[in-house]
Amino acid sequence: GEDVEQSLFLSVREGDSSVINCTYTDSSSTYLYWYKQEPGAGLQLLTYIFSNMDMKQDQRLTVLLNKKDKHLSLRIADTQTGDSAIYFCAERTGGYQKVTFGTGTKLQVIP
Amino acid sequence: DGGITQSPKYLFRKEGQNVTLSCEQNLNHDAMYWYRQDPGQGLRLIYYSQIVNDFQKGDIAEGYSVSREKKESFPLTVTSAQKNPTAFYLCASSKSGTGGYEQFFGPGTRLTVL
């Protein structure tokens, strides 16, 4: 079955890079996603990567996928206080719409 | 503007009462979902629906019920059989198919059972 794990908490200084890690168990994952949740709000998609890609870059965000180790990471360059939020990784498996979310990593940015 | 709405934002109920949470979308999405969020546990899938008049149980469906009579609407009822209903509930929708379609989330409803 699917299982997605993340560390619960990360603290970084403003201006530094943040790296949020995620491991998943289902080798048949087709798409992997990163969502951001601000306090008291719903989730918003940041980026996603197809399973046949190793890397995707979008402005300050870099996603790395190591399919052999089933490891996904999100790097945020020049982290700002507005980046403080909970970040969820998620995997989609199979041909239907079910997506499994990780436990979420709370990113705290220290000014 | 297209989007997904949930109401109310905060809901208080007495123990033993059923309560229905509203979810509406105008994105013309076929698929809709309900998740429950508890601190440190991420999102857990309660129910999902890929098309009108059809829905499937997710990982934690016990004590919940849903209906999908219209494409735009996917209400969730939290029944008195749900042992620990106090949580943050999130509704989402997406296109159907085999593409990497993102899920769009509503703002959530925080349910507190007194």
Interface residues (C-beta under 8 A of the other chain):
Chain A: V4 L8 T30 Y31 Y33 G40 A41 G42 L43 Q44 L45 Y48 F50 F88 R92 G95 Y96 Q97 K98 V99 T100 F101 G102 T103 G104
Chain B: I4 A31 Y33 Y35 G40 Q41 G42 L43 L45 Y48 Q50 G58 L90 A92 S94 S96 T98 G100 Y101 E102 Q103 F104 F105 G106 P107 G108 R110
